[in-house]
Amino acid sequence: MTKPTGRVPDPSKPKTSGDTPTNFSTLSVHAGESRQKPGDSITDPIFCASTFTFTDTQSVIDYIEKDQSREEYGRYGNPSERVVERKLAALEGGEDAILYSSGMSAIVGLLMAKLGSGDEVIFFDECYHRSREFCTKHLSRFGVVTRQVPACDYDAMAAAITPQTKMLISESPTNPQLSCVDLERFAKIGQENGVETLIDATLATPYNLQPISAGVDYVLHSATKYLGGHNDLLAGVVVGTKENLEPVRNLRGIMGAVNGPQNIYLLTRGLKTFELRMQRHNENGQRVAEFLESHPRVERVCYPGLASHPHHEIAKKTMRGYGGLVTFFIKDADWRATADIVDAVKIPRIAPSLGGVESLIEQPLVMSYYQCTPEEREQYGIPDNMIRLACGIENADDLIGDLAQALG
Ligand SMILES: *Cc1c(COP(=O)(O)O)cnc(C)c1O
């Protein structure tokens, strides 16, 4: 369906470096795991342990002095967590990954570790509303200044940089407008100004987009979405170099925003089928977007895989596929007429979130921006007639048939 490019590993060209296979699905099944596991189990065990024992006092001292790789206490790490962190770092092409209890705790953990009083961050303004809220309402209380510039306005972002600027932040694709950032250009603005860059690539996933190889410093995901993939867990991850992430990991050990062992197992298990699920999400997203674009009741469709999308060219160049999220607008509809269509679909369930096997549908005006003023919604790009559909892995013909009856 979509053209693989140099930016992402090409699934049609088997790639091996020495003995280590680096093809995507092989990584998602095997990376980060030991070949022989405790109890000779094929699956990674769940270590239900809040603390880890030492044989004697000398082994405690050895651990502290030599920084042996073993666990000490559950807030600092768990063997199952290390496995999934190594797997996620491998999928992302990064050196290290830190797992958090949610995507939001990953954002909070990273920014709290990296920013201090007087520092500034610059955001592209289309973003997950809680990320924006954390910066404008909470980081501000600690003296961190947040500037917002229009999404994908690279000149505005470069112009907003001051000597106090410490980080440039964007999502790609953005939520829910699905703008796609030119990551090399974004990373270059950071490098030329000595400012670190962060991409929240939750909507793309490492299967569709590899920001680290474009020069971005930190990649962040809500693993609650496609990485977990089954609408049954919350988790988040930050990927970057070991050196950059060291203070971030230390702060996580203090914050305690860690996952329980059962949750970690669900994530590891979900990742086994990651490539298969992404292939179906990509296929469903593309087919549903094409159907909606051809429907007379639909005013406009936002989907990076459509030629009509303003960032289609950059998406085609940098992404392997365009994901399951499709945003569309109902022609001549007020918020109520739009809600009637949301209420008429039978397969997608009405819920926030995305990236799981079940399709989800929502009207952003109601689900996430109900308490905003019309002016704020206008500023954030959330019109009354907008619907956000997160395609799951159901059959595309069934999803299209259902949308046809809801629109009809
Ligand atoms: C869901 C989401 C988050 C927050 O992640 P949680 O796991 O819900 O805390 C952050 N960024 C994006 C783009 C998201 O979609």
Ligand as a Chemical Component Dictionary entry (heavy atoms), coordinates in Angstrom:
data_LIG
# 
_chem_comp.id                   LIG 
_chem_comp.type                 NON-POLYMER 
_chem_comp.pdbx_formal_charge   0 
_chem_comp.three_letter_code    LIG 
# 
loop_
_chem_comp_atom.comp_id 
_chem_comp_atom.atom_id 
_chem_comp_atom.alt_atom_id 
_chem_comp_atom.type_symbol 
_chem_comp_atom.charge 
_chem_comp_atom.model_Cartn_x 
_chem_comp_atom.model_Cartn_y 
_chem_comp_atom.model_Cartn_z 
_chem_comp_atom.pdbx_ordinal 
LIG C1 C1 C 0 -2.648 9.618  24.719 1  
LIG C2 C2 C 0 -1.562 10.537 24.376 2  
LIG C3 C3 C 0 -0.711 11.042 25.367 3  
LIG C4 C4 C 0 -0.890 10.708 26.829 4  
LIG O1 O1 O 0 -0.647 9.367  27.080 5  
LIG P1 P1 P 0 -1.323 8.555  28.313 6  
LIG O2 O2 O 0 -0.746 7.182  28.166 7  
LIG O3 O3 O 0 -2.793 8.618  28.128 8  
LIG O4 O4 O 0 -0.897 9.245  29.555 9  
LIG C5 C5 C 0 0.303  11.884 24.974 10 
LIG N1 N1 N 0 0.485  12.221 23.679 11 
LIG C6 C6 C 0 -0.314 11.763 22.698 12 
LIG C7 C7 C 0 -0.073 12.164 21.293 13 
LIG C8 C8 C 0 -1.367 10.916 23.015 14 
LIG O5 O5 O 0 -2.182 10.462 22.053 15 
# 
loop_
_chem_comp_bond.comp_id 
_chem_comp_bond.atom_id_1 
_chem_comp_bond.atom_id_2 
_chem_comp_bond.value_order 
_chem_comp_bond.pdbx_ordinal 
LIG C1 C2 SING 1  
LIG C2 C3 SING 2  
LIG C2 C8 DOUB 3  
LIG C3 C4 SING 4  
LIG C3 C5 DOUB 5  
LIG C4 O1 SING 6  
LIG O1 P1 SING 7  
LIG P1 O2 DOUB 8  
LIG P1 O3 SING 9  
LIG P1 O4 SING 10 
LIG C5 N1 SING 11 
LIG N1 C6 DOUB 12 
LIG C6 C7 SING 13 
LIG C6 C8 SING 14 
LIG C8 O5 SING 15 
# 
